[in-house]
Amino acid sequence: MSQQIDRFLTALPRGHRHVYLAWRLSGPDADDEPFYVQRRRLQGDWQPLHDAAPVLFSTDFVDTVPDDGVYEYRVVARQRPSYAARVDTAQPPTNLAFEFPLTHAPPPGLYPYRFAIGDLQNNGRSGVVVLESHAKRVQVCAYTLDGTRLWQRDTGLPDSGGWDKRMNHVPVTIWDVNGDGRSEVIYHSGPGHAFANDFYAEAGPDEMLTAVDGETGDVVWECPWPGTRPRVMFTVGYLRGMEQAPSVVVQDGTYGDLILTAIDGATGRVQWQVTQARGGGHNLDIDDVDGDGRMEVIAGGICYGGDGSILWQAEPFGHTDVSKPAQFLPDVPGLQVLYLVEKENPGVYLVNAQGETLWKVPFGHAHWSWIGHYDLDGSGTPDARFMIHAAEKGANEYFPIFYPDGRQWLELTRHQAHRYAAVGWEADGATCFAHRKDFCIYRLDAQGQEIRLPGSELPTGSLFGRWQICADLIGDFRENFGCIDYEKGTFFVAQNPNPAGRRARSPQADFGYRHERAQLGSGYYTYIAPALCRVDP
C-alpha cells in the first residue's frame, strides 16, 4: 500500500468488547469517500471488517471484537492506510481519547493552570502547551497529545500574581508569527529575579516577550516586555494584511489607562504603541471587522487600525467584561462586535463595523457569556443564527439568551449560566455545555431544559470555566473537551463516543477557527470562544 496518512484516528473501549472508532476527512477526500476499516492483533495481519463493505456516510465505526485484548485499527482510502490506533478492549469504557501526567502536578490551591493549543510539530496535529508550577515559578511545558513532552522552559516568573493570585501575568499562544512555516510559542518571561513573597504585583527589570520554536523550544526572538501590570494579555493578528507576517499585540491593564503595543512577529521589534484612558476588557480581539483584508484591534470600546490609529469609538460605556466580533447579522456589512459592559452604562451592546450601536439592553453586571446555535423551534435542528448569552454576575437573577437582533429567546437558571463551558460536542453543530459541577455535557431543548448527553461524563477532578480547550483536536469533525484533572495531575482530551450519523470537514480547515482557538491562552475569561464550531451542512 501507499504511504500512511494521519487521519487523527481514535479507538475508544466502550465495554462488552465494543470499540468506537472515529477519523477525519483529509483535503483530497471526496465528500462520499469510501473508507475501509481494518483490525489486527498486535503484530498480526490486517483483516478487513464488515465484509469489506466501505463506510460511506460517516467517519466513524463501532466494532465488536471476538475476545478482549489489545487491538490495532486503521482506515484505508484510495489504497492509503491511516496511522494505526491501539486499544485495550478489556479496559473500562471511556470517552478519554488522551490522558497523560503533567510534568509538575498542580500544587494545592493553585487553580487554574493555563494552556494553549496549536500545531507544535508543524504536521497538522494539535499539541498543547501547559503553564505549570515548579518551585513557585511558571514553567512552559510543551506536549504532544499522546503525552510526549517536547520541551520545558522556566519563565523566571512567580506562579502567583494579581488580584486572584493566579497566572494572568503570563499569557501564552501558539502561532507561526514570523511566517517561516513553523509554529512558535509566545509567552512572557523574566530573568529569574526574586519577587517579594513570590508574588507578581508589577513587572520587574529585564522581563521579555519570548518567542520559541514550537517543536524544539529554541529561542526565535525576544524583545523587552512592554507590560507593567499583573493583568495582561496578547493576541496575534494580521495588521498589515495576510501577505505579511502577523503582529503580537500586548494589552497592559484592564480597567483603564491601558497601554497597547504592537510587535512585529518576524523581528520582535515594536511597530507602534498607544495609551488608552478608556477601559479595556479581559480578552483582546483582533479580526478583520470591516472586510478590507487587514485585521483591526478591539480594546474595549475602541477599534484601532493596523497602524495604531483610532478607527472608531463605540458610544460611552465602561469596562468590557466580554467582547466578540462575529457575523451576528448577515445582512449588515462587515462584522458586528458584541460587548458585555461592566461599570459605566452597563449592558449588552451590539455595534456595527463602524462602531455604531445597533441595539443594547441595560444590565446590572453582564459577565459570563458565549454565543452559539440552538434548536429554537423543537425541530431537532439547530438554528443557523448566532444566539447571545449574557449572565448577571451579581445578586440580580437575570440570565437571558438573546436573538442576534436583541430580542430575548429565554432565560437560563443561575445553575446553568454560571457553570457552563460551551463546546461543539454534537454532530449537528448545536452548542452544548460542559457543566463544571455535574461533570458531564448537556444540550438545551427549545424550552431551555437540559438534556444530559450519553457518554459525556468528565473526570470529577477537572476544574474549568475560565480555562479549558473546546476544539476539534482528534477524531472526526466534532469538538473535543480538553482540561486538567487537578486530583490526578493529568491533562485529558474527551471525545464524543457516540456515532455521528453524518460526516463533515473538520473546522480546523478554516483559518478563522484556528485563529480563534489560538487565543484560548492569551487572555482570561475565555468563556465565549468555544461556541464557534463550523460544520458543513
C-alpha positions in Angstrom: 0.0 0.0 0.0 1.0 3.7 -0.3 2.4 5.9 2.4 0.4 6.2 5.6 -1.7 9.3 6.2 -2.7 10.9 9.5 -6.5 10.8 9.8 -6.5 11.6 13.6 -7.9 8.1 14.2 -9.0 7.3 17.7 -10.2 4.0 19.2 -12.1 4.0 22.5 -13.0 1.0 24.6 -16.8 1.1 25.2 -17.4 -2.1 27.2 -18.8 -5.5 26.2 -16.0 -5.9 23.6 -17.2 -2.8 21.7 -14.7 -0.2 20.2 -15.7 3.2 18.9 -13.5 4.5 16.1 -13.5 8.0 14.6 -11.3 9.6 12.0 -11.1 12.8 9.9 -11.7 13.6 6.2 -8.5 14.9 4.6 -8.2 17.6 1.9 -8.2 15.3 -1.2 -11.1 13.1 0.0 -14.4 13.3 -1.8 -17.4 14.1 0.4 -18.6 10.5 -0.2 -15.1 8.9 0.0 -15.4 5.2 0.8 -13.4 4.1 3.9 -12.4 0.5 4.7 -11.8 -0.3 8.4 -9.1 -2.9 9.2 -8.2 -4.6 12.5 -5.4 -6.8 13.8 -4.0 -8.3 17.0 -0.6 -6.9 17.9 2.0 -8.0 15.2 -0.7 -9.8 13.4 -2.1 -9.4 9.9 -4.6 -6.7 9.0 -8.1 -8.1 8.5 -11.0 -6.2 6.8 -14.1 -5.6 8.8 -17.8 -5.7 8.0 -17.4 -8.0 4.9 -15.2 -5.4 3.2 -18.1 -3.0 2.7 -16.9 0.6 2.9 -18.1 3.3 5.4 -19.8 5.9 3.2 -21.9 8.2 5.3 -19.8 9.0 8.3 -16.2 8.9 9.5 -16.8 6.6 12.5 -17.5 3.0 13.1 -18.4 0.7 16.1 -16.6 -2.7 16.1 -17.2 -5.7 18.3 -14.1 -7.8 18.8 -14.3 -11.6 19.3 -12.3 -11.6 22.5 -11.0 -8.9 24.9 -7.4 -7.9 24.3 -5.1 -5.3 22.7 -6.0 -4.5 19.1 -4.9 -2.1 16.4 -7.1 -0.4 13.8 -6.6 1.6 10.7 -8.8 3.0 7.9 -7.9 2.8 4.2 -9.0 5.1 1.4 -7.6 5.0 -2.2 -5.0 2.4 -1.1 -3.6 4.7 1.5 -3.8 3.4 5.1 -4.1 5.7 8.1 -1.7 5.6 11.0 -2.9 2.9 13.4 -4.7 3.5 16.7 -4.3 1.0 19.6 -7.0 0.0 22.1 -7.3 -2.5 25.0 -10.9 -3.6 25.0 -10.6 -5.1 28.5 -10.3 -1.6 29.9 -13.3 0.2 31.4 -15.5 2.2 28.9 -14.1 5.7 28.5 -14.5 8.8 26.4 -10.9 9.9 27.0 -9.0 9.8 23.8 -5.9 11.0 25.6 -4.8 11.4 29.2 -1.2 11.9 30.4 0.5 13.1 33.5 1.8 16.7 33.7 5.4 17.2 34.4 4.6 19.1 37.6 1.4 18.2 39.5 -0.7 21.3 40.4 0.1 22.5 44.0 -2.9 22.6 46.3 -5.0 25.7 45.8 -3.2 26.8 42.6 -6.0 26.8 40.1 -6.0 27.1 37.2 -3.0 26.1 35.2 -3.2 27.8 31.8 -2.8 26.2 28.4 -2.8 26.8 24.7 -3.2 24.6 21.6 -1.6 24.7 18.2 0.4 22.8 15.6 3.7 22.4 17.6 5.3 20.0 15.3 4.1 21.5 12.0 2.4 18.3 11.0 -1.2 19.5 11.1 -1.8 17.8 14.5 -2.5 19.9 17.6 -0.3 19.8 20.6 -0.7 21.6 23.9 1.4 24.0 26.0 0.6 24.0 29.7 1.8 26.6 32.1 2.8 24.6 35.1 4.2 25.4 38.5 7.6 24.2 39.9 9.5 25.8 42.8 6.9 28.6 42.8 7.8 29.6 39.2 5.8 29.3 36.0 7.1 26.5 33.7 6.2 26.4 30.0 5.8 22.7 29.1 5.0 21.6 25.5 3.4 18.2 24.8 2.0 16.1 22.0 -1.5 14.8 22.8 -0.1 11.3 23.4 1.8 12.8 26.4 5.3 13.1 24.9 7.0 16.2 26.4 8.7 18.1 23.6 10.4 20.6 25.9 10.2 22.7 29.1 11.3 26.3 29.8 11.4 28.2 33.0 9.7 31.6 32.6 11.6 33.0 35.6 8.3 34.5 36.9 6.4 33.6 40.1 3.3 31.4 39.7 1.1 33.7 41.7 0.1 37.2 40.9 -2.6 39.8 40.5 -5.9 40.1 42.3 -6.7 36.4 42.2 -3.1 35.1 42.9 -3.1 33.2 39.6 -1.1 33.3 36.3 -2.8 36.2 34.5 0.6 37.8 34.1 1.8 35.0 31.8 -0.3 34.8 28.6 0.7 32.2 26.1 -0.2 31.4 22.5 0.9 29.1 19.6 1.2 30.5 16.1 3.5 31.0 13.2 4.4 34.6 14.0 7.4 35.0 11.7 5.9 33.4 8.6 8.6 30.7 8.2 6.0 27.9 8.1 6.8 26.7 11.7 4.8 27.4 14.8 6.2 29.5 17.6 5.2 29.6 21.3 5.0 33.1 22.6 4.9 33.9 26.3 6.0 36.4 29.0 9.3 35.6 30.7 11.8 37.1 33.1 15.4 36.7 34.2 14.6 34.8 37.4 14.9 37.7 39.9 13.3 37.2 43.3 9.9 38.7 43.8 8.6 39.8 47.3 6.6 36.9 48.7 7.0 35.1 45.4 4.1 37.2 44.1 3.9 39.1 40.8 2.4 42.5 41.7 4.1 44.5 39.0 6.8 44.0 36.3 10.4 43.7 37.4 13.6 44.6 35.4 14.7 42.8 32.2 11.4 41.0 31.5 10.9 39.8 28.0 8.3 38.8 25.4 9.8 35.5 24.2 9.1 33.5 21.0 10.5 30.0 20.8 10.2 27.2 18.2 7.1 25.1 18.9 8.8 21.8 18.3 12.3 22.4 19.8 11.8 25.2 22.4 14.8 27.1 20.9 14.6 30.9 21.1 13.5 32.5 17.9 13.5 36.1 19.2 13.0 38.1 22.4 12.1 41.7 23.0 11.6 43.9 26.1 8.3 43.1 27.8 6.0 46.2 27.2 3.8 45.5 30.2 4.0 46.7 33.8 0.9 45.2 35.5 -0.2 41.7 36.5 -3.3 41.7 34.3 -2.1 41.5 30.8 -3.0 39.7 27.6 -1.9 39.5 24.0 -3.3 38.3 20.7 -1.8 37.6 17.3 -3.3 39.3 14.2 -2.5 40.3 10.6 -2.5 44.0 11.0 -0.7 44.6 7.7 -2.7 42.0 5.7 -2.4 38.3 5.2 0.6 38.6 2.9 2.9 39.9 5.7 3.9 38.4 9.0 1.4 38.9 11.8 1.9 41.1 14.8 1.6 40.3 18.5 -0.4 43.0 20.3 0.0 43.2 24.0 -2.6 44.9 26.2 -1.2 46.1 29.6 -4.1 46.7 32.0 -7.8 46.1 32.1 -10.0 48.8 33.6 -8.4 51.9 32.2 -5.1 53.6 31.3 -4.2 50.8 29.0 -1.0 50.5 27.0 -1.3 48.7 23.7 1.9 47.6 22.0 2.1 46.0 18.5 5.2 43.9 18.0 6.4 42.6 14.6 6.1 38.8 14.6 9.0 38.5 12.2 11.6 40.5 14.1 10.3 41.2 17.6 10.5 45.0 17.0 7.9 47.4 18.2 5.6 48.6 15.4 3.6 51.1 17.5 2.4 51.8 21.0 -0.6 53.8 22.2 -2.1 54.6 25.5 -5.9 54.4 26.2 -7.8 56.0 29.0 -11.0 54.1 28.3 -11.4 50.7 29.9 -10.5 47.6 28.1 -11.6 44.0 28.6 -10.5 40.6 29.8 -9.7 39.5 26.2 -8.2 41.3 23.3 -9.9 40.8 20.0 -8.2 41.1 16.6 -10.2 40.4 13.4 -10.9 41.9 10.0 -14.0 43.8 11.2 -14.6 45.9 8.1 -13.5 43.4 5.4 -10.6 45.4 4.0 -8.1 42.4 4.2 -6.3 43.8 7.3 -7.2 43.0 10.9 -8.3 45.6 13.4 -7.6 45.6 17.1 -10.6 46.0 19.5 -9.6 47.1 23.0 -12.8 47.7 25.0 -14.9 50.2 23.1 -12.1 51.4 20.8 -11.2 49.9 17.4 -7.7 50.6 16.0 -6.4 50.2 12.5 -3.3 48.2 11.8 -1.1 51.3 12.2 -2.4 52.0 15.7 -4.7 54.9 14.6 -8.2 55.0 16.1 -10.9 54.0 13.5 -13.8 54.4 15.8 -15.1 54.5 19.4 -18.3 53.0 20.5 -20.8 55.1 22.5 -19.6 55.9 26.0 -19.6 52.9 28.3 -17.3 51.3 30.9 -15.0 48.3 31.1 -16.0 45.4 28.8 -16.1 42.1 30.6 -16.6 40.4 27.2 -16.2 41.5 23.6 -16.5 39.4 20.4 -16.5 40.3 16.7 -18.6 37.9 14.6 -21.2 37.8 11.8 -24.3 38.1 14.0 -26.4 39.9 11.4 -25.6 38.6 7.9 -27.5 41.5 6.2 -25.2 44.1 7.9 -21.9 44.7 6.1 -18.7 43.6 7.9 -18.6 42.0 11.3 -20.5 43.2 14.3 -18.9 43.5 17.8 -20.7 42.2 20.9 -19.9 43.9 24.2 -20.9 42.9 27.7 -20.2 46.0 29.8 -19.5 46.5 33.5 -19.4 49.7 35.4 -20.5 52.9 33.4 -23.6 52.3 31.3 -23.6 48.6 31.9 -25.4 46.4 29.5 -25.2 44.2 26.4 -24.4 46.1 23.2 -24.1 45.1 19.5 -22.3 47.6 17.3 -21.6 47.5 13.5 -18.3 47.7 11.7 -18.2 51.4 12.2 -18.9 51.2 15.9 -22.5 52.4 15.7 -24.9 50.8 18.2 -27.4 48.5 16.6 -29.1 47.6 19.8 -28.4 47.5 23.6 -30.1 46.0 26.7 -29.3 47.6 30.1 -27.8 45.2 32.6 -26.5 45.1 36.1 -23.2 43.4 35.5 -23.2 41.3 32.4 -20.3 38.9 32.9 -20.4 35.3 31.7 -21.1 34.8 28.1 -21.0 32.7 25.0 -22.5 32.7 21.5 -23.9 29.6 19.8 -26.6 27.7 17.9 -29.7 26.1 19.4 -32.8 24.2 18.5 -35.2 27.2 18.7 -38.4 25.6 17.5 -38.3 22.0 18.7 -37.5 20.6 15.3 -34.3 19.0 16.5 -32.2 21.1 14.1 -30.1 24.0 15.5 -30.8 27.4 14.0 -28.0 29.0 11.9 -28.1 32.3 13.8 -25.6 33.1 16.5 -27.6 33.4 19.7 -26.1 35.5 22.5 -26.0 34.6 26.2 -25.3 37.1 28.9 -25.3 36.3 32.6 -25.6 38.6 35.6 -22.7 38.2 38.0 -24.2 40.0 41.0 -27.3 39.4 43.0 -29.7 40.1 40.1 -31.3 36.9 38.8 -31.1 37.6 35.0 -29.5 35.1 32.7 -31.0 35.7 29.2 -30.2 34.3 25.7 -30.8 36.9 23.0 -31.5 36.6 19.3 -28.9 38.4 17.3 -31.4 41.3 16.9 -31.6 41.9 20.6 -34.9 40.1 21.3 -34.9 37.7 24.2 -35.4 34.0 23.5 -35.4 32.5 27.0 -33.7 32.7 30.4 -31.4 30.2 32.0 -31.0 29.4 35.7 -28.0 30.5 37.8 -27.1 26.8 38.0 -26.7 26.8 34.2 -25.4 30.3 33.4 -22.5 30.3 35.9 -21.4 26.7 35.4 -21.4 26.2 31.6 -18.4 25.9 29.2 -19.6 25.9 25.6 -18.4 23.1 23.3 -19.5 21.9 19.8 -19.8 18.3 21.1 -22.7 17.2 18.8 -22.7 16.3 15.1 -25.5 18.7 14.2 -23.5 21.8 15.3 -25.7 22.6 18.3 -23.9 24.4 21.1 -23.5 22.1 24.1 -22.2 22.7 27.6 -19.7 21.0 29.9 -21.0 21.6 33.4 -18.3 22.3 36.0 -20.3 20.9 38.9 -22.2 18.0 37.3 -19.1 16.8 35.3 -21.0 16.0 32.2 -22.1 17.7 29.0 -25.6 18.9 28.3 -27.5 20.4 25.4 -30.6 22.5 25.6 -34.0 21.8 24.2 -36.3 24.5 22.7 -37.5 25.4 26.2 -34.0 25.7 27.7 -34.2 22.4 29.6 -31.1 20.4 29.9 -30.6 17.1 28.1 -27.7 15.1 29.5 -25.8 13.6 26.7 -24.8 9.9 26.9 -21.2 9.1 27.2 -20.3 12.7 28.2 -19.0 12.0 31.7 -16.0 14.1 32.6 -13.3 13.4 35.3 -14.6 14.7 38.7 -11.1 16.2 39.4 -11.4 18.6 36.4 -11.8 22.3 37.1 -12.8 24.6 34.3 -14.9 27.6 33.4 -12.0 30.1 32.9 -9.6 27.9 31.0 -10.5 24.8 29.0 -10.0 23.7 25.4 -13.1 23.2 23.3 -11.8 22.5 19.8 -11.6 19.7 17.2 -8.3 18.1 18.2 -8.7 14.5 17.3 -11.3 12.0 15.8 -13.9 13.3 13.4 -15.2 16.9 13.0 -16.9 17.3 16.4 -15.2 19.3 19.1 -13.3 17.7 21.9 -13.1 18.9 25.5 -9.6 19.3 27.0 -8.9 20.1 30.6 -6.7 19.3 33.6 -7.7 16.7 36.2 -6.4 18.5 39.3 -6.8 15.5 41.5 -4.7 13.2 39.3 -2.4 15.8 37.9 -3.2 14.9 34.3 -4.3 16.6 31.1 -7.1 14.9 29.2 -9.0 15.2 26.0 -12.6 13.8 26.0 -14.3 12.8 22.8 -17.9 12.1 21.9 -18.1 8.3 21.8 -21.4 8.1 20.0 -21.8 7.6 16.3 -22.2 10.9 14.5 -24.6 9.7 11.9 -23.1 12.0 9.3 -19.7 13.3 8.0 -18.3 16.8 7.7 -15.0 18.5 7.2 -13.1 19.4 10.4 -13.5 23.1 11.4 -9.7 23.1 11.7 -9.6 23.6 7.9 -11.0 27.1 8.5 -8.4 29.9 9.2 -10.8 31.8 11.4 -11.5 28.8 13.6 -7.7 28.2 14.1 -7.1 31.8 14.8 -9.8 32.0 17.4 -8.6 28.9 19.2 -5.1 30.3 19.3 -6.5 33.0 21.7 -7.6 30.5 24.3 -4.5 31.0 26.5 -3.7 34.6 25.6 -6.3 36.3 27.8 -8.6 35.3 30.6 -12.4 34.9 30.9 -12.4 32.9 27.6 -16.0 31.6 28.0 -17.1 32.9 24.7 -14.7 31.3 22.2 -15.6 27.6 22.2 -19.1 28.1 20.8 -17.9 28.8 17.3 -18.0 25.3 15.7 -18.3 25.4 11.9 -19.5 22.3 10.2 -20.7 21.6 6.6 -24.5 21.2 6.1 
